[in-house]
Amino acid sequence: MIEIKWNDLIMVAGASIGVSALVVALFAIGVRLLTNAQHVVAGKAKDKQKSVSKEIAFRLSSLVAFALASSVMAYGLFILVTFSKLQK
């Protein structure tokens, strides 16, 4: 008979839901910041230097958010591959 370890199952389910929500949130933040950067460029600003610095800040922040989301996904794949090779 198969014995299910319910505590471990709930822990893995909670971790996977949490990490999935984190990746989605980071990606959404990156998209929002990139959209903000595009809107700053399109607007007619009185102070050109201020709008350029805002655009740079939004673009860098979006790149950081995308990099964090990608690194979380890469780490998850690394763990998956590592533990699948340990089972063999």
N, C-alpha and C positions, 0 to 999 in steps of 0.2 A: 504494500500500500504506500502511496506517495504521501509524504508528510509536508505540509506547507508551513513555512516559517512566516507567520503573518506580520510580525514586527519588522522583519527584513523587507518584506514586500511593501509595506506601508512606507518605510524609509526610502526605498528606491523610487517608489511612485512620487513621493513628495519631492525628492531631489530632482527628478526628471521634469516634473511640472514647474518647479522653481527655476531651474536653469533654462527651460524653454521660455518662460515668461521674461527672464533676464535678457535673453538673446533678442526676443521680439521687441522689448522695450528699448534696448540699445540701438537696434536697427531703426525703429520708429523715430527716436531722438535724432539719429544721424540724418534721416530723410527730412525731418522738420528743420534742422539747422541748415541743411543744404538749400532748402526752399527759401529760408530766410535770407541766405546769402544772395540768391538770385533776385529776390525782391528788392534788396538794398541797392543792387546795381541798376535795376530798372527804374527806380524812383528818381525824380529830379530833386537832388539835394542842394541846398545852398552851400554847404561846406563839403567840398569834394574829398578833402583829406579824411574827414570823419566817416564818410560813407565807405571809403576804401578800407579804412582800418576796421570798421564793422564787418565788411565783407570778408576780410582776411580772418578775423576772429571766428566768424560763423563757419567758414570753410575748414579751418583747422579743427574746430570743435567737432564738426561732423566727421572729419577724417579720424579723429580719436575715437568717436563712438563706433564707427564702422570697424576700426582696428580692434577695439575691445570685443565687439560681437564676433568678429572672425577668429580672434584668439580663443574665445570661449568654445567656439565650435571646433576649432583645431585640437584643443585640449581634450574635448570629449571624444573625438575620433582617435586620438592617441591612446586614451584609456581603453577604448573599445578594442582597438587592435592589440594592445599589450595584453589585456586579459583574455582575449580569444586565443592568443598564442600560448598562454600559460595553461590553458585547459587541455591542450593537445599533448 
